[in-house]
Amino acid sequence: VLWALYPGIRDRVLAEHGQIREHVNVFVGNEDVRHTGGLATPLPAAAEISIVPAISGG
């Protein structure tokens, strides 16, 4: 549903094989989806989804 609502965001969040890009963090509530099932993470009613680019520097 997210991709249907915001079609331009898919290529910014997902790499070519469909996995979340290394430099992008996706959270459902306070939980990183990499630790809760990835894109198959269940979404409770009224869940807040955060898509956050990683910041690095040197």
PyMOL Python script that loads the backbone (N, CA, C, O; Angstrom):
from pymol import cmd

cmd.read_pdbstr("""\
ATOM      1  N   VAL A   1       0.827  -1.194   0.000  1.00  0.00           N
ATOM      2  CA  VAL A   1       0.000   0.000   0.000  1.00  0.00           C
ATOM      3  C   VAL A   1       0.868   1.253   0.000  1.00  0.00           C
ATOM      4  O   VAL A   1       0.539   2.232  -0.670  1.00  0.00           O
ATOM      5  N   LEU A   2       1.974   1.233   0.746  1.00  0.00           N
ATOM      6  CA  LEU A   2       2.851   2.401   0.806  1.00  0.00           C
ATOM      7  C   LEU A   2       3.332   2.796  -0.585  1.00  0.00           C
ATOM      8  O   LEU A   2       3.346   3.976  -0.937  1.00  0.00           O
ATOM      9  N   TRP A   3       3.731   1.785  -1.380  1.00  0.00           N
ATOM     10  CA  TRP A   3       4.238   2.081  -2.720  1.00  0.00           C
ATOM     11  C   TRP A   3       3.135   2.637  -3.609  1.00  0.00           C
ATOM     12  O   TRP A   3       3.414   3.451  -4.489  1.00  0.00           O
ATOM     13  N   ALA A   4       1.898   2.221  -3.405  1.00  0.00           N
ATOM     14  CA  ALA A   4       0.787   2.751  -4.197  1.00  0.00           C
ATOM     15  C   ALA A   4       0.511   4.209  -3.839  1.00  0.00           C
ATOM     16  O   ALA A   4       0.216   5.023  -4.714  1.00  0.00           O
ATOM     17  N   LEU A   5       0.605   4.532  -2.557  1.00  0.00           N
ATOM     18  CA  LEU A   5       0.371   5.911  -2.118  1.00  0.00           C
ATOM     19  C   LEU A   5       1.520   6.842  -2.497  1.00  0.00           C
ATOM     20  O   LEU A   5       1.300   8.007  -2.828  1.00  0.00           O
ATOM     21  N   TYR A   6       2.738   6.325  -2.447  1.00  0.00           N
ATOM     22  CA  TYR A   6       3.937   7.127  -2.712  1.00  0.00           C
ATOM     23  C   TYR A   6       4.852   6.363  -3.676  1.00  0.00           C
ATOM     24  O   TYR A   6       5.882   5.840  -3.251  1.00  0.00           O
ATOM     25  N   PRO A   7       4.500   6.290  -4.961  1.00  0.00           N
ATOM     26  CA  PRO A   7       5.247   5.444  -5.898  1.00  0.00           C
ATOM     27  C   PRO A   7       6.720   5.823  -6.058  1.00  0.00           C
ATOM     28  O   PRO A   7       7.537   4.943  -6.329  1.00  0.00           O
ATOM     29  N   GLY A   8       7.087   7.079  -5.904  1.00  0.00           N
ATOM     30  CA  GLY A   8       8.467   7.499  -6.088  1.00  0.00           C
ATOM     31  C   GLY A   8       9.409   7.072  -4.982  1.00  0.00           C
ATOM     32  O   GLY A   8      10.627   7.135  -5.148  1.00  0.00           O
ATOM     33  N   ILE A   9       8.872   6.645  -3.869  1.00  0.00           N
ATOM     34  CA  ILE A   9       9.711   6.312  -2.718  1.00  0.00           C
ATOM     35  C   ILE A   9      10.305   4.901  -2.805  1.00  0.00           C
ATOM     36  O   ILE A   9      11.326   4.620  -2.176  1.00  0.00           O
ATOM     37  N   ARG A  10       9.687   4.038  -3.560  1.00  0.00           N
ATOM     38  CA  ARG A  10      10.131   2.635  -3.617  1.00  0.00           C
ATOM     39  C   ARG A  10      11.603   2.506  -4.012  1.00  0.00           C
ATOM     40  O   ARG A  10      12.363   1.797  -3.351  1.00  0.00           O
ATOM     41  N   ASP A  11      12.006   3.183  -5.080  1.00  0.00           N
ATOM     42  CA  ASP A  11      13.385   3.074  -5.548  1.00  0.00           C
ATOM     43  C   ASP A  11      14.381   3.712  -4.588  1.00  0.00           C
ATOM     44  O   ASP A  11      15.567   3.387  -4.630  1.00  0.00           O
ATOM     45  N   ARG A  12      13.933   4.591  -3.745  1.00  0.00           N
ATOM     46  CA  ARG A  12      14.820   5.223  -2.767  1.00  0.00           C
ATOM     47  C   ARG A  12      14.997   4.361  -1.520  1.00  0.00           C
ATOM     48  O   ARG A  12      16.003   4.469  -0.820  1.00  0.00           O
ATOM     49  N   VAL A  13      14.009   3.503  -1.248  1.00  0.00           N
ATOM     50  CA  VAL A  13      14.051   2.660  -0.049  1.00  0.00           C
ATOM     51  C   VAL A  13      14.596   1.269  -0.361  1.00  0.00           C
ATOM     52  O   VAL A  13      15.336   0.698   0.441  1.00  0.00           O
ATOM     53  N   LEU A  14      14.235   0.722  -1.522  1.00  0.00           N
ATOM     54  CA  LEU A  14      14.605  -0.656  -1.850  1.00  0.00           C
ATOM     55  C   LEU A  14      15.715  -0.731  -2.886  1.00  0.00           C
ATOM     56  O   LEU A  14      15.756   0.064  -3.825  1.00  0.00           O
ATOM     57  N   ALA A  15      16.611  -1.690  -2.710  1.00  0.00           N
ATOM     58  CA  ALA A  15      17.646  -1.988  -3.700  1.00  0.00           C
ATOM     59  C   ALA A  15      17.015  -2.818  -4.821  1.00  0.00           C
ATOM     60  O   ALA A  15      15.837  -3.169  -4.752  1.00  0.00           O
ATOM     61  N   GLU A  16      17.793  -3.123  -5.835  1.00  0.00           N
ATOM     62  CA  GLU A  16      17.238  -3.781  -7.021  1.00  0.00           C
ATOM     63  C   GLU A  16      16.616  -5.149  -6.767  1.00  0.00           C
ATOM     64  O   GLU A  16      15.728  -5.557  -7.516  1.00  0.00           O
ATOM     65  N   HIS A  17      17.049  -5.870  -5.741  1.00  0.00           N
ATOM     66  CA  HIS A  17      16.478  -7.190  -5.461  1.00  0.00           C
ATOM     67  C   HIS A  17      15.362  -7.144  -4.426  1.00  0.00           C
ATOM     68  O   HIS A  17      14.907  -8.188  -3.960  1.00  0.00           O
ATOM     69  N   GLY A  18      14.914  -5.939  -4.061  1.00  0.00           N
ATOM     70  CA  GLY A  18      13.781  -5.806  -3.163  1.00  0.00           C
ATOM     71  C   GLY A  18      14.108  -5.701  -1.689  1.00  0.00           C
ATOM     72  O   GLY A  18      13.195  -5.571  -0.873  1.00  0.00           O
ATOM     73  N   GLN A  19      15.383  -5.754  -1.317  1.00  0.00           N
ATOM     74  CA  GLN A  19      15.739  -5.608   0.090  1.00  0.00           C
ATOM     75  C   GLN A  19      15.901  -4.120   0.415  1.00  0.00           C
ATOM     76  O   GLN A  19      16.144  -3.301  -0.472  1.00  0.00           O
ATOM     77  N   ILE A  20      15.763  -3.790   1.686  1.00  0.00           N
ATOM     78  CA  ILE A  20      15.927  -2.404   2.123  1.00  0.00           C
ATOM     79  C   ILE A  20      17.384  -2.003   1.919  1.00  0.00           C
ATOM     80  O   ILE A  20      18.299  -2.741   2.283  1.00  0.00           O
ATOM     81  N   ARG A  21      17.584  -0.842   1.342  1.00  0.00           N
ATOM     82  CA  ARG A  21      18.946  -0.349   1.099  1.00  0.00           C
ATOM     83  C   ARG A  21      19.712  -0.212   2.410  1.00  0.00           C
ATOM     84  O   ARG A  21      19.122   0.061   3.455  1.00  0.00           O
ATOM     85  N   GLU A  22      21.026  -0.401   2.349  1.00  0.00           N
ATOM     86  CA  GLU A  22      21.871  -0.339   3.544  1.00  0.00           C
ATOM     87  C   GLU A  22      21.789   1.002   4.252  1.00  0.00           C
ATOM     88  O   GLU A  22      21.825   1.060   5.481  1.00  0.00           O
ATOM     89  N   HIS A  23      21.681   2.070   3.495  1.00  0.00           N
ATOM     90  CA  HIS A  23      21.717   3.411   4.084  1.00  0.00           C
ATOM     91  C   HIS A  23      20.337   3.947   4.472  1.00  0.00           C
ATOM     92  O   HIS A  23      20.183   5.132   4.767  1.00  0.00           O
ATOM     93  N   VAL A  24      19.344   3.068   4.468  1.00  0.00           N
ATOM     94  CA  VAL A  24      17.982   3.465   4.833  1.00  0.00           C
ATOM     95  C   VAL A  24      17.531   2.622   6.023  1.00  0.00           C
ATOM     96  O   VAL A  24      17.702   1.403   6.029  1.00  0.00           O
ATOM     97  N   ASN A  25      16.964   3.268   7.012  1.00  0.00           N
ATOM     98  CA  ASN A  25      16.403   2.574   8.174  1.00  0.00           C
ATOM     99  C   ASN A  25      14.891   2.730   8.145  1.00  0.00           C
ATOM    100  O   ASN A  25      14.377   3.833   7.955  1.00  0.00           O
ATOM    101  N   VAL A  26      14.186   1.633   8.333  1.00  0.00           N
ATOM    102  CA  VAL A  26      12.723   1.649   8.356  1.00  0.00           C
ATOM    103  C   VAL A  26      12.276   1.147   9.722  1.00  0.00           C
ATOM    104  O   VAL A  26      12.701   0.086  10.179  1.00  0.00           O
ATOM    105  N   PHE A  27      11.422   1.917  10.358  1.00  0.00           N
ATOM    106  CA  PHE A  27      10.928   1.584  11.692  1.00  0.00           C
ATOM    107  C   PHE A  27       9.412   1.488  11.678  1.00  0.00           C
ATOM    108  O   PHE A  27       8.735   2.265  11.005  1.00  0.00           O
ATOM    109  N   VAL A  28       8.889   0.530  12.425  1.00  0.00           N
ATOM    110  CA  VAL A  28       7.461   0.469  12.741  1.00  0.00           C
ATOM    111  C   VAL A  28       7.403   0.760  14.228  1.00  0.00           C
ATOM    112  O   VAL A  28       7.842  -0.045  15.050  1.00  0.00           O
ATOM    113  N   GLY A  29       6.860   1.914  14.562  1.00  0.00           N
ATOM    114  CA  GLY A  29       6.951   2.390  15.942  1.00  0.00           C
ATOM    115  C   GLY A  29       8.414   2.661  16.240  1.00  0.00           C
ATOM    116  O   GLY A  29       9.058   3.429  15.525  1.00  0.00           O
ATOM    117  N   ASN A  30       8.948   2.046  17.280  1.00  0.00           N
ATOM    118  CA  ASN A  30      10.361   2.211  17.644  1.00  0.00           C
ATOM    119  C   ASN A  30      11.225   1.038  17.217  1.00  0.00           C
ATOM    120  O   ASN A  30      12.413   0.994  17.540  1.00  0.00           O
ATOM    121  N   GLU A  31      10.642   0.083  16.493  1.00  0.00           N
ATOM    122  CA  GLU A  31      11.356  -1.145  16.136  1.00  0.00           C
ATOM    123  C   GLU A  31      11.885  -1.097  14.706  1.00  0.00           C
ATOM    124  O   GLU A  31      11.140  -0.809  13.769  1.00  0.00           O
ATOM    125  N   ASP A  32      13.169  -1.381  14.547  1.00  0.00           N
ATOM    126  CA  ASP A  32      13.795  -1.467  13.232  1.00  0.00           C
ATOM    127  C   ASP A  32      13.276  -2.734  12.550  1.00  0.00           C
ATOM    128  O   ASP A  32      13.389  -3.824  13.112  1.00  0.00           O
ATOM    129  N   VAL A  33      12.710  -2.608  11.353  1.00  0.00           N
ATOM    130  CA  VAL A  33      12.121  -3.775  10.689  1.00  0.00           C
ATOM    131  C   VAL A  33      13.161  -4.817  10.293  1.00  0.00           C
ATOM    132  O   VAL A  33      12.798  -5.953   9.989  1.00  0.00           O
ATOM    133  N   ARG A  34      14.427  -4.465  10.289  1.00  0.00           N
ATOM    134  CA  ARG A  34      15.466  -5.469  10.010  1.00  0.00           C
ATOM    135  C   ARG A  34      15.484  -6.547  11.096  1.00  0.00           C
ATOM    136  O   ARG A  34      15.963  -7.657  10.868  1.00  0.00           O
ATOM    137  N   HIS A  35      14.961  -6.214  12.272  1.00  0.00           N
ATOM    138  CA  HIS A  35      14.955  -7.154  13.400  1.00  0.00           C
ATOM    139  C   HIS A  35      13.563  -7.714  13.694  1.00  0.00           C
ATOM    140  O   HIS A  35      13.395  -8.485  14.639  1.00  0.00           O
ATOM    141  N   THR A  36      12.571  -7.336  12.897  1.00  0.00           N
ATOM    142  CA  THR A  36      11.202  -7.776  13.190  1.00  0.00           C
ATOM    143  C   THR A  36      10.499  -8.409  11.994  1.00  0.00           C
ATOM    144  O   THR A  36       9.278  -8.564  12.010  1.00  0.00           O
ATOM    145  N   GLY A  37      11.246  -8.776  10.964  1.00  0.00           N
ATOM    146  CA  GLY A  37      10.622  -9.433   9.824  1.00  0.00           C
ATOM    147  C   GLY A  37      10.761  -8.695   8.511  1.00  0.00           C
ATOM    148  O   GLY A  37      10.143  -9.079   7.518  1.00  0.00           O
ATOM    149  N   GLY A  38      11.557  -7.647   8.487  1.00  0.00           N
ATOM    150  CA  GLY A  38      11.761  -6.908   7.240  1.00  0.00           C
ATOM    151  C   GLY A  38      10.465  -6.328   6.706  1.00  0.00           C
ATOM    152  O   GLY A  38       9.644  -5.811   7.463  1.00  0.00           O
ATOM    153  N   LEU A  39      10.291  -6.418   5.407  1.00  0.00           N
ATOM    154  CA  LEU A  39       9.088  -5.864   4.785  1.00  0.00           C
ATOM    155  C   LEU A  39       7.839  -6.666   5.117  1.00  0.00           C
ATOM    156  O   LEU A  39       6.726  -6.224   4.829  1.00  0.00           O
ATOM    157  N   ALA A  40       8.006  -7.841   5.718  1.00  0.00           N
ATOM    158  CA  ALA A  40       6.860  -8.655   6.140  1.00  0.00           C
ATOM    159  C   ALA A  40       6.451  -8.350   7.580  1.00  0.00           C
ATOM    160  O   ALA A  40       5.576  -9.024   8.124  1.00  0.00           O
ATOM    161  N   THR A  41       7.068  -7.348   8.203  1.00  0.00           N
ATOM    162  CA  THR A  41       6.729  -6.980   9.580  1.00  0.00           C
ATOM    163  C   THR A  41       5.250  -6.622   9.666  1.00  0.00           C
ATOM    164  O   THR A  41       4.780  -5.784   8.896  1.00  0.00           O
ATOM    165  N   PRO A  42       4.510  -7.234  10.580  1.00  0.00           N
ATOM    166  CA  PRO A  42       3.088  -6.905  10.729  1.00  0.00           C
ATOM    167  C   PRO A  42       2.908  -5.444  11.152  1.00  0.00           C
ATOM    168  O   PRO A  42       3.694  -4.910  11.935  1.00  0.00           O
ATOM    169  N   LEU A  43       1.874  -4.817  10.626  1.00  0.00           N
ATOM    170  CA  LEU A  43       1.560  -3.434  10.977  1.00  0.00           C
ATOM    171  C   LEU A  43       0.298  -3.397  11.818  1.00  0.00           C
ATOM    172  O   LEU A  43      -0.790  -3.682  11.317  1.00  0.00           O
ATOM    173  N   PRO A  44       0.430  -3.048  13.092  1.00  0.00           N
ATOM    174  CA  PRO A  44      -0.768  -2.904  13.916  1.00  0.00           C
ATOM    175  C   PRO A  44      -1.583  -1.701  13.444  1.00  0.00           C
ATOM    176  O   PRO A  44      -1.074  -0.826  12.744  1.00  0.00           O
ATOM    177  N   ALA A  45      -2.846  -1.674  13.834  1.00  0.00           N
ATOM    178  CA  ALA A  45      -3.701  -0.535  13.481  1.00  0.00           C
ATOM    179  C   ALA A  45      -3.046   0.747  13.968  1.00  0.00           C
ATOM    180  O   ALA A  45      -2.509   0.794  15.074  1.00  0.00           O
ATOM    181  N   ALA A  46      -3.089   1.768  13.157  1.00  0.00           N
ATOM    182  CA  ALA A  46      -2.532   3.088  13.472  1.00  0.00           C
ATOM    183  C   ALA A  46      -1.021   3.051  13.697  1.00  0.00           C
ATOM    184  O   ALA A  46      -0.484   3.881  14.430  1.00  0.00           O
ATOM    185  N   ALA A  47      -0.333   2.095  13.074  1.00  0.00           N
ATOM    186  CA  ALA A  47       1.124   2.009  13.214  1.00  0.00           C
ATOM    187  C   ALA A  47       1.780   3.226  12.582  1.00  0.00           C
ATOM    188  O   ALA A  47       1.320   3.735  11.559  1.00  0.00           O
ATOM    189  N   GLU A  48       2.849   3.681  13.197  1.00  0.00           N
ATOM    190  CA  GLU A  48       3.635   4.777  12.639  1.00  0.00           C
ATOM    191  C   GLU A  48       4.860   4.178  11.963  1.00  0.00           C
ATOM    192  O   GLU A  48       5.640   3.463  12.591  1.00  0.00           O
ATOM    193  N   ILE A  49       5.024   4.477  10.673  1.00  0.00           N
ATOM    194  CA  ILE A  49       6.162   3.994   9.906  1.00  0.00           C
ATOM    195  C   ILE A  49       7.104   5.164   9.690  1.00  0.00           C
ATOM    196  O   ILE A  49       6.696   6.230   9.229  1.00  0.00           O
ATOM    197  N   SER A  50       8.378   4.953  10.030  1.00  0.00           N
ATOM    198  CA  SER A  50       9.393   5.987   9.821  1.00  0.00           C
ATOM    199  C   SER A  50      10.436   5.452   8.856  1.00  0.00           C
ATOM    200  O   SER A  50      10.942   4.343   9.027  1.00  0.00           O
ATOM    201  N   ILE A  51      10.756   6.245   7.843  1.00  0.00           N
ATOM    202  CA  ILE A  51      11.809   5.907   6.890  1.00  0.00           C
ATOM    203  C   ILE A  51      12.876   6.978   7.058  1.00  0.00           C
ATOM    204  O   ILE A  51      12.647   8.158   6.791  1.00  0.00           O
ATOM    205  N   VAL A  52      14.055   6.534   7.511  1.00  0.00           N
ATOM    206  CA  VAL A  52      15.097   7.475   7.909  1.00  0.00           C
ATOM    207  C   VAL A  52      16.393   7.155   7.170  1.00  0.00           C
ATOM    208  O   VAL A  52      16.894   6.035   7.270  1.00  0.00           O
ATOM    209  N   PRO A  53      16.947   8.121   6.427  1.00  0.00           N
ATOM    210  CA  PRO A  53      18.242   7.868   5.806  1.00  0.00           C
ATOM    211  C   PRO A  53      19.341   7.855   6.864  1.00  0.00           C
ATOM    212  O   PRO A  53      19.326   8.651   7.803  1.00  0.00           O
ATOM    213  N   ALA A  54      20.285   6.946   6.700  1.00  0.00           N
ATOM    214  CA  ALA A  54      21.416   6.886   7.626  1.00  0.00           C
ATOM    215  C   ALA A  54      22.317   8.088   7.379  1.00  0.00           C
ATOM    216  O   ALA A  54      22.445   8.558   6.248  1.00  0.00           O
ATOM    217  N   ILE A  55      22.931   8.573   8.429  1.00  0.00           N
ATOM    218  CA  ILE A  55      23.835   9.711   8.333  1.00  0.00           C
ATOM    219  C   ILE A  55      25.224   9.231   8.723  1.00  0.00           C
ATOM    220  O   ILE A  55      25.401   8.562   9.741  1.00  0.00           O
ATOM    221  N   SER A  56      26.196   9.578   7.909  1.00  0.00           N
ATOM    222  CA  SER A  56      27.567   9.204   8.242  1.00  0.00           C
ATOM    223  C   SER A  56      28.487  10.363   7.899  1.00  0.00           C
ATOM    224  O   SER A  56      28.114  11.287   7.176  1.00  0.00           O
ATOM    225  N   GLY A  57      29.629  10.296   8.404  1.00  0.00           N
ATOM    226  CA  GLY A  57      30.597  11.352   8.134  1.00  0.00           C
ATOM    227  C   GLY A  57      31.971  10.910   8.564  1.00  0.00           C
ATOM    228  O   GLY A  57      32.163   9.809   9.081  1.00  0.00           O
ATOM    229  N   GLY A  58      32.897  11.768   8.346  1.00  0.00           N
ATOM    230  CA  GLY A  58      34.222  11.360   8.729  1.00  0.00           C
ATOM    231  C   GLY A  58      35.127  12.534   8.949  1.00  0.00           C
ATOM    232  O   GLY A  58      36.298  12.357   9.283  1.00  0.00           O
TER     233      GLY A  58
END
""", "prot")
cmd.dss("prot")
cmd.show_as("cartoon", "prot")
cmd.util.cbc("prot")
cmd.orient("prot")
